Amino acid sequence: MKLDRENPWPGLAAFTEDSREFFHGRNDETAELFRLVQRAPLVVLYGQSGLGKTSLLQAGLLPKLRGADFLPFYIRLNHGETGISPVHQVMEAIRKVATESTVDPVWPAKGETFWEYFHRSDVNFWSRRNRLLTPVLIFDQFEEIFTLGRTNQPRAQRVEEFVAELGDLIENRPPADLRKRFDGGECAPGHFEFEGARCRVVLSLREDFLADLRSLKKHFRSVTGQNELRLARMNGNQAHEAIGLTGGSLVEPDVAARIVEFVAGASVGHGDADGDPLATLQVEPALLSVICRELNFKRRARGEAQISKELLTGTRSQILAGFYDHSLRGIPASTARFIENKLLTPSGYRDSVALENVIAGGVSRKDIDLLINRRLLRLDDRMAVSRVELMHDVLTGIIRERRDKHQSSRRRRTLGATALSAVVITAFVYAQWWKWPSEEIENLRSLVRQGERRQALQPLADLSVSFRAWPRRSEIKGLLIEAAKCMIKPMEKLDKHNDWVVFASFVDERHVVTGSWDKTVRLWDLTGLTSIQIAAAGANVSCASPSPAPIGSAADSLRFAVTSWDGQCNVWNGALSKESTFRHEGGKANWAAFSPDGKKIVSAAEETTVRVWDAATGTLIVSLPARPEDKESGHKKPVKTVAFNHDGSQIVTASFDEKVKVWEATTGRLLKTLEQDASIAGSAIVTAATFSPDGTIVAAATGNGSVVLWRLSKGTGEPTPDNKPCLLENCHGGKRVNSVAFNKTGECLLTAGDDRTAKLWRLPEIKPGTVDQLEEHLLQSFEFHKDIVMCAGFSPDGTKVVTASKDKTALIYQIANFVARTSEEIVAQASEFKREDDATAQPQKR
């Protein structure tokens, strides 16, 4: 998660070293931890889950060490079935960090132990300032050696070897095998430095595993209370600092204290003996970050400059309800009922249940661990018994409310089932049974219609299972199938750009080209997901259109028209060679497109001009409009996109003046102005326009969330006499549509929008002068970007889709194998689909 001034809270994620400027409230703990590292060869950081140990290490300790002649190595061991031992993982981490830090150590020899490597006389880490650095091995979540590291005998054996080596390093104890080699004359002691600790070690673990760590006394004699730091909850003053300094001007001055009270679940009262009203409050840092992030989301959604008192007061229950629902995403309904019925007393106070009883009751350990990770639950060890409980009392109100609602629903269902046995009241009970879920269904239907399919998917799947015999189950099934149109996931992620990716297009089945505001264009080979930078512009790139002319497989046969904000349009090839350059004076170059034969390029600029060039030489062929009588009919505002038709005889232009125009390509003659029809909907800026594959339809994307279609006369290609458009409404929830594209058969449309999605539609019948709810024709919704989707396009064979986004990535989707699924198949997939967090729903980087 990338934090910035508008989004300074990570929620349940940890602060990283890159986001250290937003990490506040833990100055004393950071200073004490740093002091311990300076003093002792081994430091132990421990605390309960959710108190921010990882944030303290990454955003607090690491920067402080780097500024004080230490070289930190942050390590979290992988205990999976990789076959790579923890010892080798540490050595690889040392190699990686040392390389990235530009120090030049001697690399460890094969089979060399930690002590041998760090005590070799020729192993030193020197900084750029020629200062000797002390290495610090920082092991986060060290408790996993007692859990994941002992699940089978091979893992346990690898962990034992690792612990023995680490103990020798910490205690400055030459390994027994090395001492034997000294005695046998196989190794000269002069090769090693024996005096002093040449390395520091930090172990961070959960408090409930502290006894397990102390059981390793035979290896770690240095584990003492003097070199340990217990991380406690924040007090109210620390929390206030974490809000005020992190949020800065985003939070109204008096609101920070109110947020602290809210998260602590108590009023400040009269304070302590010194009159400090916040000092006595205890705050969970994870919950504080979640609340602040949710409030900030609300602020941004409302377009407000600051988090105000009204925002906090008016959304208290919604914030916690949203957190609770987010935590339960992908969790079986039975687990939610367990939380509501077993972790609250009848009167609504927190209760706890022994972990073994939770699992025996049918709740999986996997789900418990997931809910602990999401900070909804925590484990508390009491008298050697692990007990499950809610993370905080502040959650009890919303959970009690949900419990009461579900219990009331169950009572109504029970009443209905009993009453059915009586003929006299059968009709009445049947009507109530019919009516009961209607409100929930309508709410879910509204979510689906508004494009919020991912939020509706799991509740619909639960309803489909719960109401198998319900007379209106067909409605649920239909909605479920509709909601499942969000389930297709990206097959590849293209993420080498450092700023907004505003353009992406398939060149052929194997290659994709992307353009970015980082002033570069990259060519991607999807076979191995490799990329090369084929162009660097002097300003933000706005377009990087590939030539549609036949190409070979070699990179130097590819050609691209790259436009940028400095007014230039350059033709590049895959061999990094610039073939020609032409320029729009006085404004940004917004778009360029090749003619079907690759010999011409049409380009558009901010100052309303459209020009046709010779692609090989950069010679101007014609400007649009070319005829004096067309001058007054030209565009009055910036032209955003341009495109040739299928045979290169016509050009379509889209402008912020709310008009689309069709031109004769050879002469620059204006053929027709395509206007939006005010009688069927209000006009809006036009952000993009294109021809259908056969040139008989023009589709335009607009700023009010619609797509407008005009049918052209067959044969002449000119617009029909009545020039009436067909309006396809509500494509992206009323938000701006940024691009529109036809597939190769002209049967489908692909749109990209400000709602962070791209959508695939079946092209409906075009009836001039009518409004069509395009939502009814949706085939697939691509919902995995984190920001506005700027562009979307098909592969030449129509089996893949590429999307480009302000989140600095482009995503590739495979759509060839998409077929309509039954509701039963969707129910089976829905829980697994919803189980994944947004972060892990993205394809893995390569």
Salt bridges, closest charged atoms under 4 A:
GLU6 OE1 - ARG299 NH2 3.02
GLU17 OE2 - ARG66 NE 2.53
GLU21 OE1 - ARG5 NH2 3.01
GLU29 OE2 - ARG26 NH1 2.97
GLU32 OE2 - ARG35 NH2 2.55
ASP69 OD1 - ARG129 NH2 3.67
ASP69 OD2 - ARG131 NH2 2.78
GLU81 OE2 - ARG155 NH2 2.91
GLU92 OE2 - ARG95 NE 3.94
GLU100 OE2 - LYS96 NZ 2.79
GLU112 OE1 - ARG120 NH1 2.83
GLU116 OE1 - ARG181 NH2 2.84
ASP122 OD1 - ARG120 NE 3.16
GLU144 OE2 - ARG76 NH2 2.39
GLU160 OE2 - HIS219 NE2 3.28
ASP168 OD1 - ARG173 NE 2.84
GLU171 OE1 - ARG221 NE 3.98
ASP177 OD2 - ARG181 NE 3.41
GLU207 OE2 - ARG230 NE 3.07
ASP208 OD2 - ARG206 NH2 2.75
GLU228 OE1 - ARG214 NH2 2.70
ASP254 OD2 - LYS309 NZ 3.80
GLU284 OE2 - ARG233 NE 2.92
GLU284 OE2 - ARG378 NH1 2.99
ASP325 OD1 - ARG402 NH1 2.67
GLU340 OE1 - ARG337 NE 3.10
GLU340 OE1 - HIS406 ND1 3.05
ASP367 OD1 - ARG835 NH1 2.66
ASP369 OD1 - ARG365 NE 2.82
ASP380 OD2 - ARG382 NE 2.57
GLU389 OE2 - ARG378 NE 3.02
GLU389 OE1 - ARG382 NH2 2.91
ASP393 OD1 - ARG350 NE 2.62
ASP404 OD1 - ARG403 NE 3.96
GLU442 OE2 - ARG445 NE 3.43
GLU475 OE1 - ARG445 NH2 2.91
GLU475 OE2 - ARG472 NE 2.51
GLU482 OE1 - LYS485 NZ 2.92
GLU492 OE2 - ARG846 NH2 3.36
ASP495 OD2 - LYS845 NZ 3.95
ASP508 OD1 - HIS511 ND1 3.09
ASP518 OD2 - HIS497 ND1 3.02
ASP525 OD2 - ARG510 NH2 2.46
GLU579 OE1 - ARG559 NE 3.23
GLU585 OE2 - ARG583 NE 3.62
GLU606 OE1 - LYS640 NZ 3.85
GLU607 OE2 - HIS584 ND1 3.77
GLU629 OE2 - ARG627 NH1 3.24
ASP630 OD2 - ARG627 NE 2.91
ASP647 OD2 - HIS646 NE2 3.97
ASP657 OD2 - HIS635 ND1 3.02
GLU664 OE2 - ARG669 NH2 3.48
ASP677 OD2 - LYS724 NZ 3.15
ASP755 OD1 - HIS732 ND1 2.89
ASP755 OD2 - LYS759 NZ 3.85
ASP772 OD1 - HIS777 NE2 3.29
GLU775 OE2 - ARG453 NH2 2.10
ASP807 OD2 - HIS785 ND1 2.93
GLU824 OE2 - ARG473 NH2 3.84
GLU832 OE1 - ARG835 NE 3.86
GLU836 OE1 - LYS489 NZ 3.25
ASP837 OD1 - ARG329 NH2 3.19
ASP837 OD1 - ARG374 NH2 3.13
ASP838 OD1 - ARG329 NH1 3.88
ASP838 OD1 - ARG454 NH2 3.77
